[in-house]
Amino acid sequence: MSSLVDHLVELTRFRDRDQADALLMETLADLIRPLALALHRCVGEPPQARWLSRPWQGRTARHQGARRLDFEQLPPLDSRAEWLACVRSGQPQTLAGEPVRELFPVAAGAQPGAAGVLELQVAQPLSTESRDTVQAIVKLYGNFLALLDYGQRDALTGLLNRKTFDDAFMNTLMGPEAQAMAQDTRASRSDCRHWLAVLDVDHFKRINDRFGHLLGDEVLLLLARLMRSVLRFDDQIFRFGGEEFVVLLSAAQESDVAAVLERLRAQVEQFDFPQVGRVTVSLGFSDVRAGDLPTAAFDRADKALYLAKTSGRNRVSGPTALAAAGIAEPEVKSGGVDLF
């Protein structure tokens, strides 16, 4: 019992989902000793949602961080009928065979569309006591993630909130994934540069004044869904407050980022917001450079956003546009002051 309690204490110590997922599997690997163990998550926006599987690979794997994957190569939800049935039923399932597969639904906190299945492969079906123990641990884990989301996610849109930005930014530059990318010298890697974009809803005050704050909130909620559907599932989207959003994304070059953001801008312009009609957004972006503080990259992107808004709104501006307009980049800020 003391070993299990120690595992649960360790599990709830982390504030990073990838680390917490790994610790959940570590706890169950020690407790059940399965032949194999994996966590399958639903990622992406319906109807294009897919399965992202993470097999248990031992204790050292939890320190390696998540690696980017090609979303289009992930299996669609309906291609794994047994996992989908477990999620929809909300009940554990035992699938006979060699080995036996024990499936447990995972409610992954408050994140929209976030659900998954924990799969254990065992030689014999679990006893009732073991199955109840696993289910209790998984439920506790879901409750922990809900609390984590309460502190890290915007209550209206479900996006990451402003206070998580600094940690996410520094992890982008210095975390396990960034270190792995720095060590990978293959010229074929396409996600070797990071970028920061700032999005602002054009004339949002007019929307609130004309239609009221409830419909204004609905515009923000639908905009967040559009952003999740257009951007990659592993791009990080933050609501900074009001009608301002920030995106951390990776791409090989500026033209790739501009194309993605232009596609987002066009999708928003073409969307018919209920009772409001057409809404447009302006976007500015900048590259993230080695040694950047969050404020430095944000200020450059915000300068590009200002150019987009003063040039007529409903457009995307980046480093090339700033240079063409003869606008100098903001002075680089250094030091350890946290302004977010």
C-alpha positions in Angstrom: 0.0 0.0 0.0 2.8 2.4 0.9 4.4 1.9 -2.6 1.1 2.7 -4.3 0.7 5.8 -2.2 4.2 6.9 -3.1 3.4 6.4 -6.8 0.2 8.5 -6.4 2.1 11.3 -4.6 4.7 11.3 -7.4 2.0 11.3 -10.1 0.3 14.4 -8.7 3.6 16.3 -8.3 4.0 17.1 -12.0 2.4 19.9 -13.9 3.2 18.5 -17.3 0.8 16.1 -19.0 3.4 14.1 -20.8 5.3 13.4 -17.5 2.0 12.7 -15.7 0.9 10.2 -18.4 4.3 8.4 -18.1 3.9 8.3 -14.3 0.4 6.9 -14.6 1.7 4.0 -16.7 4.7 3.6 -14.4 2.4 3.2 -11.5 0.3 0.6 -13.2 3.3 -1.2 -14.6 4.7 -1.7 -11.1 1.3 -2.6 -9.7 -0.1 -5.0 -12.3 3.1 -6.2 -14.1 1.4 -6.4 -17.5 3.0 -7.9 -20.6 2.5 -4.5 -22.3 0.9 -1.1 -21.5 -0.1 1.8 -23.6 -2.2 5.0 -23.4 -4.2 5.9 -26.4 -5.5 9.5 -26.6 -8.1 11.1 -28.9 -6.4 14.2 -30.4 -7.5 16.8 -33.0 -10.9 18.2 -33.7 -13.9 16.2 -34.9 -14.5 14.9 -37.5 -10.8 14.6 -38.1 -9.9 13.4 -34.6 -7.3 10.6 -34.5 -5.6 8.2 -32.0 -2.2 9.2 -30.5 -0.7 6.1 -28.8 2.0 6.2 -26.2 3.4 2.8 -25.2 5.1 2.3 -21.9 8.8 2.0 -22.5 10.2 2.0 -19.0 11.2 4.7 -16.5 13.8 6.4 -18.5 11.2 7.2 -21.3 9.4 9.6 -19.0 12.3 12.0 -19.1 12.6 12.1 -22.9 9.6 14.3 -23.6 7.1 14.0 -26.4 8.3 14.0 -30.0 6.3 15.7 -32.8 4.4 13.3 -35.1 2.7 13.6 -38.4 -1.0 14.1 -37.5 -2.1 12.7 -40.9 -0.3 9.5 -40.2 -2.2 8.8 -37.0 -5.1 6.3 -37.2 -8.6 7.8 -37.4 -10.9 7.1 -34.4 -13.2 4.7 -36.2 -10.2 2.5 -37.2 -9.9 1.3 -33.6 -13.5 0.3 -32.9 -12.7 -1.4 -29.5 -11.0 1.8 -28.2 -13.8 4.0 -29.4 -16.4 1.7 -27.8 -14.6 1.9 -24.5 -14.5 5.8 -24.6 -18.2 6.0 -25.6 -19.4 3.5 -22.9 -17.2 5.0 -20.2 -16.8 1.4 -18.8 -13.8 -0.9 -18.6 -13.8 -3.8 -21.1 -12.0 -7.1 -21.2 -11.1 -8.5 -24.7 -10.4 -12.2 -24.8 -7.4 -13.4 -26.7 -3.7 -14.1 -26.3 -2.8 -11.9 -24.6 -5.9 -10.7 -22.9 -6.5 -6.9 -23.4 -7.9 -4.9 -20.5 -9.3 -1.5 -21.6 -10.0 1.4 -19.2 -11.5 4.8 -20.3 -9.5 7.8 -19.4 -11.3 11.2 -18.9 -8.4 13.6 -19.5 -9.5 16.6 -17.5 -11.4 19.6 -18.9 -9.7 19.9 -22.2 -12.3 19.8 -25.0 -12.4 16.5 -26.8 -9.7 15.1 -24.6 -10.4 11.4 -23.8 -8.5 8.2 -24.1 -8.1 4.6 -23.4 -5.6 2.8 -21.1 -4.7 -0.6 -22.5 -3.1 -3.4 -20.5 -2.1 -6.7 -22.1 -2.0 -9.5 -19.6 -1.7 -13.3 -19.7 -4.9 -13.8 -17.7 -8.0 -11.5 -17.1 -7.5 -9.2 -14.2 -9.2 -10.2 -10.9 -12.2 -8.0 -9.8 -10.0 -6.5 -7.1 -7.2 -5.6 -9.6 -9.7 -4.2 -12.1 -11.3 -2.0 -9.5 -7.9 -0.8 -8.3 -6.8 0.2 -11.8 -10.2 1.9 -12.5 -9.8 3.9 -9.2 -6.3 5.0 -10.1 -7.4 6.1 -13.6 -10.4 8.0 -12.1 -8.1 9.7 -9.7 -5.8 10.6 -12.5 -8.7 12.1 -14.5 -9.6 14.2 -11.4 -6.0 15.4 -11.1 -6.0 16.5 -14.8 -9.2 18.4 -14.3 -7.6 20.3 -11.5 -4.5 20.9 -13.7 -6.7 22.2 -16.5 -8.5 24.5 -14.0 -5.2 26.3 -13.3 -3.7 26.1 -16.8 -6.6 26.5 -19.2 -8.9 29.4 -20.1 -12.4 28.7 -18.7 -14.3 29.9 -21.8 -12.3 28.5 -24.7 -10.4 25.6 -23.1 -7.1 26.9 -24.6 -4.0 27.3 -22.5 -4.1 30.5 -20.4 -1.7 33.4 -20.2 0.1 32.3 -17.0 1.2 29.1 -18.6 2.9 30.9 -21.5 6.4 31.5 -20.0 6.9 27.9 -19.0 5.7 26.6 -22.3 7.9 29.1 -24.2 11.0 28.2 -22.2 10.3 24.5 -22.6 10.0 25.1 -26.4 13.6 26.5 -26.4 15.2 24.3 -23.7 12.9 21.3 -23.0 13.5 17.6 -24.0 12.0 18.0 -27.4 14.1 21.0 -28.2 17.3 19.3 -27.1 16.4 16.2 -29.2 15.8 18.5 -32.2 19.1 20.2 -31.7 20.9 16.8 -31.7 19.1 15.7 -34.8 21.3 16.8 -37.7 19.2 15.2 -40.5 18.6 17.8 -43.2 15.1 16.4 -43.8 13.7 17.6 -40.6 11.0 20.2 -41.3 10.1 21.3 -37.8 13.6 22.8 -36.9 12.5 26.4 -36.2 10.0 27.8 -33.7 7.7 30.8 -34.3 5.4 32.9 -32.2 2.2 34.4 -33.6 -0.2 36.9 -32.1 -3.9 37.0 -33.2 -6.4 39.8 -32.5 -10.1 39.9 -33.4 -10.7 43.0 -35.5 -13.2 45.6 -34.0 -14.1 43.2 -31.2 -15.4 46.0 -29.0 -18.0 46.8 -31.7 -19.2 43.1 -31.6 -19.6 43.4 -27.8 -21.3 46.8 -28.0 -23.7 45.7 -30.8 -24.5 42.1 -29.9 -23.7 41.9 -26.2 -21.0 40.1 -24.3 -22.7 36.7 -24.5 -22.5 36.6 -28.2 -19.0 38.1 -28.0 -18.0 35.2 -25.8 -19.5 32.8 -28.4 -17.4 34.4 -31.1 -14.3 33.7 -29.0 -15.4 30.1 -28.3 -16.0 29.4 -32.0 -12.8 31.1 -33.0 -10.9 28.9 -30.6 -12.4 25.8 -32.3 -11.5 27.2 -35.7 -7.9 27.7 -34.5 -7.7 24.1 -33.2 -9.1 22.7 -36.5 -6.7 24.7 -38.7 -3.5 24.5 -36.7 -1.7 21.3 -35.9 -2.8 19.4 -32.8 0.6 19.9 -31.2 0.8 23.6 -31.8 0.3 25.4 -28.5 -2.5 28.0 -28.5 -3.0 30.5 -25.6 -5.7 32.9 -24.8 -4.0 36.0 -23.5 -7.2 37.7 -22.4 -10.0 39.5 -24.2 -9.7 39.0 -28.0 -6.0 38.3 -28.0 -4.5 34.9 -28.7 -0.9 33.6 -29.0 0.4 30.6 -30.9 3.7 28.7 -30.5 4.3 26.6 -33.6 7.2 25.1 -35.6 8.0 25.3 -39.3 11.0 25.2 -41.6 10.8 28.8 -42.9 8.8 32.0 -42.8 6.7 31.2 -45.9 5.4 28.1 -44.2 4.2 30.0 -41.2 2.7 32.7 -43.3 0.8 30.1 -45.3 -0.7 28.4 -42.2 -1.7 31.7 -40.6 -3.2 32.9 -43.9 -5.2 29.8 -44.1 -6.5 30.5 -40.6 -7.3 34.1 -41.4 -9.3 33.0 -44.5 -11.2 30.3 -42.6 -12.2 32.9 -40.0 -13.3 35.4 -42.6 -15.4 32.8 -44.4 -17.1 31.5 -41.2 -20.6 32.6 -40.5 -20.8 33.4 -36.8 -24.3 32.8 -35.5 -26.3 36.1 -35.1 -23.0 38.1 -35.7 -22.1 37.2 -39.2 -18.7 37.8 -40.6 -15.7 38.4 -38.3 -12.1 39.0 -39.3 -8.8 38.7 -37.5 -5.3 40.3 -37.8 -2.1 38.3 -37.2 1.5 39.1 -36.6 4.3 36.6 -36.2 8.1 36.4 -35.5 10.7 33.7 -35.3 11.8 32.5 -31.8 15.6 32.9 -31.5 18.1 31.3 -29.3 18.4 33.2 -26.0 15.0 34.8 -26.4 13.0 35.7 -23.4 9.2 35.3 -23.9 8.9 39.1 -23.9 11.4 39.5 -26.8 9.7 37.1 -29.2 6.2 38.5 -28.1 7.3 42.1 -28.7 8.5 41.3 -32.3 5.3 39.4 -33.1 3.2 42.2 -31.5 5.0 44.7 -33.7 4.0 42.7 -36.8 0.5 42.6 -35.5 0.4 46.3 -35.2 1.5 46.6 -38.8 -1.3 44.2 -39.9 -3.9 46.3 -38.1 -2.6 49.7 -39.3 -2.4 48.3 -42.9 -6.1 47.7 -43.0 -6.7 44.7 -40.7 -7.8 41.2 -41.8 -4.2 40.3 -42.8 -1.0 38.5 -41.8 2.3 40.3 -41.2 5.7 38.8 -40.4 9.4 39.6 -40.5 9.5 40.2 -44.2 6.5 42.6 -44.0 8.2 44.5 -41.1 11.4 44.8 -43.1 9.6 46.0 -46.3 7.8 48.7 -44.2 11.1 49.8 -42.7 10.0 49.1 -39.2 12.8 48.3 -36.8 12.4 45.3 -34.5 11.9 46.1 -30.8 15.0 46.2 -28.6 15.9 42.8 -27.3 15.1 42.5 -23.6 17.5 40.5 -21.4 17.4 39.4 -17.8 15.2 37.2 -15.7 12.2 39.5 -15.3 8.9 37.7 -15.9 6.4 40.2 -17.4 3.6 37.7 -18.2 
